[in-house]
Amino acid sequence: MAADAWDPAQYNRYADEREQPFWDLARLLTPAQDPVLVDLGCGDGRLTAALHHRLGAAHTVGVDNSQAMLAQAASHASDTIAFDLGDIGAWQQQETYDVVFANASLQWVPDHGKVLRRWIHSLKPGGQLAVQVPSNADQLPWLLAAELAAELLTDPPPDPVANNVLTPEVYVWLLDELGCSDQHVRLQVYAHHLASTADLVEWLKGTTLTRFREPLGPDAWDNFIEQYRRRLLAVLGDRSPYLFPFKRLLLWGRRPES
């Protein structure tokens, strides 16, 4: 997916709902004195800065691969908060951080076992890893998007959640293998009340549908969105309001002290 398929304004249309799992994930962290924090997949940096202040962090770095998002994040930079362009899947800084935090970003990269190993090794002894990923690949809106893309594209980009996200029990095994005997893994379903079924299209335009924007091109992208909207309404009904159940996995683990 092209880094600048991301649109900060589109993504933030449902900022209140998207914040819920972010802060649930943050609540899994145990207090630490002046922690050094990295937020992998920091987006526009707004929540990164809020987390920095919530934790009383001594220094925070946000990492993202979207220039558009980082342009927005620049307004949140300070002497103690910095933002870098980078690939979170390859990212590692040996024993540098007290907290490695990744909210709704790990799903975009493959080989979670290898990635989590790099992230754990980037923690100081006793440091904490906190990760949240969506887990909706089996839900109808995602299946319909993949079905339509297969009709319009010769080689459609796959759903990263379907390809990359593992089951809760596998993450338990991975964290244990990485030494996190102190861990927490849970599946949580969020009940989001959207104004209408059509709002679901606007939500997904800011996330999973972004992978189709570049291969389709501008004109075909607009056609795709319109066809997707019609197909979704035909199947789910045109309801106001619309209940949007959203499954997410929240993971927390602590690196051993030695």
NUVEX-678598 format. One line per field, with one value per residue (C-alpha): residue number from 1; residue in one letter; x, y, z. Coordinates in pm, whole numbers, padded with zeros to 5 digits. Layout:
REM NUVEX-678598
i = (NUM ...)
aa = (A ...)
east = (X ...)
north = (Y ...)
up = (Z ...)
END
This chain:
REM NUVEX-678598
i = (1 2 3 4 5 6 7 8 9 10 11 12 13 14 15 16 17 18 19 20 21 22 23 24 25 26 27 28 29 30 31 32 33 34 35 36 37 38 39 40 41 42 43 44 45 46 47 48 49 50 51 52 53 54 55 56 57 58 59 60 61 62 63 64 65 66 67 68 69 70 71 72 73 74 75 76 77 78 79 80 81 82 83 84 85 86 87 88 89 90 91 92 93 94 95 96 97 98 99 100 101 102 103 104 105 106 107 108 109 110 111 112 113 114 115 116 117 118 119 120 121 122 123 124 125 126 127 128 129 130 131 132 133 134 135 136 137 138 139 140 141 142 143 144 145 146 147 148 149 150 151 152 153 154 155 156 157 158 159 160 161 162 163 164 165 166 167 168 169 170 171 172 173 174 175 176 177 178 179 180 181 182 183 184 185 186 187 188 189 190 191 192 193 194 195 196 197 198 199 200 201 202 203 204 205 206 207 208 209 210 211 212 213 214 215 216 217 218 219 220 221 222 223 224 225 226 227 228 229 230 231 232 233 234 235 236 237 238 239 240 241 242 243 244 245 246 247 248 249 250 251 252 253 254 255 256 257 258)
aa = (M A A D A W D P A Q Y N R Y A D E R E Q P F W D L A R L L T P A Q D P V L V D L G C G D G R L T A A L H H R L G A A H T V G V D N S Q A M L A Q A A S H A S D T I A F D L G D I G A W Q Q Q E T Y D V V F A N A S L Q W V P D H G K V L R R W I H S L K P G G Q L A V Q V P S N A D Q L P W L L A A E L A A E L L T D P P P D P V A N N V L T P E V Y V W L L D E L G C S D Q H V R L Q V Y A H H L A S T A D L V E W L K G T T L T R F R E P L G P D A W D N F I E Q Y R R R L L A V L G D R S P Y L F P F K R L L L W G R R P E S)
east = (00000 00130 00223 00027 -00294 -00365 -00588 -00568 -00901 -01082 -00924 -01024 -01391 -01447 -01176 -01382 -01456 -01097 -00966 -01149 -00912 -00611 -00687 -00792 -00450 -00281 -00457 -00278 00052 00179 00323 00693 00915 00988 00958 01108 00828 00800 00466 00490 00233 00178 -00044 -00106 00065 -00227 -00270 00106 00142 -00153 00001 00337 00174 -00046 00258 00482 00734 01085 01106 00875 00930 00647 00722 00503 00544 00293 00428 00074 00025 00368 00299 00008 00216 00474 00242 00273 00654 00847 01177 01061 00841 00982 00838 01028 00951 01009 00899 00759 00795 01174 01212 01441 01657 01828 01724 01631 01270 01065 00744 00692 00335 00159 -00210 -00384 -00061 00096 -00171 -00016 00310 00370 00567 00437 00657 00972 00840 00742 01086 01248 01013 01072 01448 01402 01279 01503 01488 01153 01007 00652 00508 00148 -00012 -00365 -00477 -00818 -00951 -01240 -01128 -01417 -01682 -01915 -01798 -01439 -01539 -01749 -01458 -01227 -01491 -01547 -01174 -01124 -01381 -01211 -00841 -00630 -00412 -00594 -00397 -00486 -00653 -00364 -00575 -00663 -00302 -00114 -00319 -00293 -00530 -00523 -00371 -00087 00002 00004 00253 00466 00484 00570 00847 00983 01009 00689 00560 00381 00132 -00227 -00402 -00772 -01026 -01264 -01566 -01646 -02005 -01985 -02312 -02280 -02538 -02625 -02508 -02352 -02122 -01957 -01820 -01673 -01512 -01351 -01236 -01002 -00847 -00875 -01002 -00695 -00501 -00712 -00666 -00332 -00391 -00735 -00637 -00860 -01152 -01175 -01137 -01448 -01635 -01518 -01644 -01983 -02023 -01910 -02163 -02450 -02346 -02306 -02646 -02814 -02679 -02688 -02986 -03001 -03032 -03018 -02851 -02622 -02455 -02098 -01939 -01560 -01335 -00988 -00702 -00516 -00177 00049 00372 00669 01027 01205 01433 01729)
north = (00000 00344 00538 00844 00660 00775 01077 01216 01398 01086 00871 01116 01137 00874 00984 00930 00568 00500 00637 00378 00084 00318 00414 00060 -00050 00232 00119 -00216 -00039 -00032 00296 00361 00649 00887 00617 00642 00565 00474 00476 00257 00361 00697 00844 01215 01219 01356 01047 00995 01333 01261 00927 01097 01331 01061 00842 01128 01013 01158 01122 00989 00898 00836 00631 00609 00540 00803 01146 01281 01162 01283 01627 01651 01504 01781 02017 01788 01775 01931 01904 01569 01440 01357 01194 00982 00829 00455 00098 -00040 -00396 -00361 -00124 -00220 -00025 -00256 -00210 00157 00193 00141 00117 -00003 00091 00002 00077 -00047 -00068 -00414 -00564 -00383 -00581 -00958 -01205 -01097 -01344 -01185 -00831 -00885 -01031 -00712 -00497 -00695 -00667 -00289 -00280 -00226 -00512 -00482 -00276 -00316 -00402 -00295 -00380 -00356 -00499 -00529 -00878 -00838 -01021 -01266 -00994 -00912 -00553 -00676 -00978 -00762 -00522 -00808 -00956 -00628 -00556 -00901 -00809 -00479 -00560 -00834 -00858 -00690 -00617 -00876 -00791 -00736 -00848 -01178 -01232 -01110 -01110 -01427 -01584 -01477 -01807 -01777 -01434 -01589 -01849 -01585 -01358 -01654 -01764 -01409 -01428 -01240 -01470 -01159 -01094 -01010 -01102 -01046 -01023 -00729 -00636 -00263 -00154 00157 00336 00506 00748 00512 00207 00440 00573 00232 00307 00634 00455 00190 00451 00573 00232 -00101 00036 00261 -00033 -00015 00355 00339 00029 00157 00515 00820 00750 00378 00447 00669 00400 00133 00333 00391 00022 -00083 00151 00012 -00349 -00292 -00122 -00397 -00663 -00486 -00259 00119 00157 00466 00432 00140 -00079 -00155 -00437 -00410 -00693 -00606 -00794 -00623 -00759 -00662 -00820 -00732 -00813 -00993 -00786 -01004)
up = (00000 -00090 00221 00114 00036 00392 00443 00800 00770 00648 00918 01191 01089 01358 01597 01912 01822 01713 02043 02252 02183 02197 02557 02652 02531 02724 03041 03017 03083 03441 03571 03510 03616 03325 03058 02711 02464 02098 01915 01604 01346 01513 01239 01284 01623 01821 02036 02054 02221 02451 02554 02614 02866 03018 03093 03199 02938 02938 02561 02290 01925 01680 01369 01057 00685 00571 00478 00491 00847 00957 00811 01054 01337 01309 01498 01804 01803 02090 02272 02411 02125 01780 01469 01216 00878 00895 00830 01156 01026 01005 01301 01589 01835 02079 02445 02400 02517 02831 02626 02268 02175 01847 01807 01488 01289 01322 01093 00796 00814 00780 00994 01332 01515 01371 01414 01777 01845 01711 01916 02237 02184 02152 02511 02807 03062 03237 02950 02822 02482 02403 02067 01930 01596 01428 01374 01129 00815 00847 00868 00578 00501 00463 00255 00022 -00030 -00127 -00356 -00542 -00573 -00729 -00995 -01080 -01044 -01196 -00888 -00596 -00279 -00014 00314 00558 00853 00684 00577 00882 01202 01410 01662 02027 02141 01891 02029 02377 02254 02081 02384 02605 02368 02379 02757 02847 03118 03248 02967 02879 02552 02487 02206 02255 02047 02036 01972 01755 01680 01341 01202 00916 00724 00466 00738 00743 00394 00518 00813 00593 00337 00609 00679 00498 00165 00131 -00013 -00330 -00402 -00583 -00801 -00905 -00985 -00917 -01154 -01084 -00711 -00711 -00906 -00660 -00361 -00523 -00617 -00272 -00109 -00318 -00253 00119 00154 -00048 00188 00525 00463 00483 00859 01078 01319 01232 01495 01387 01592 01563 01684 01811 01975 02260 02361 02648 02765 02985 02894 03178 03399 03301)
END
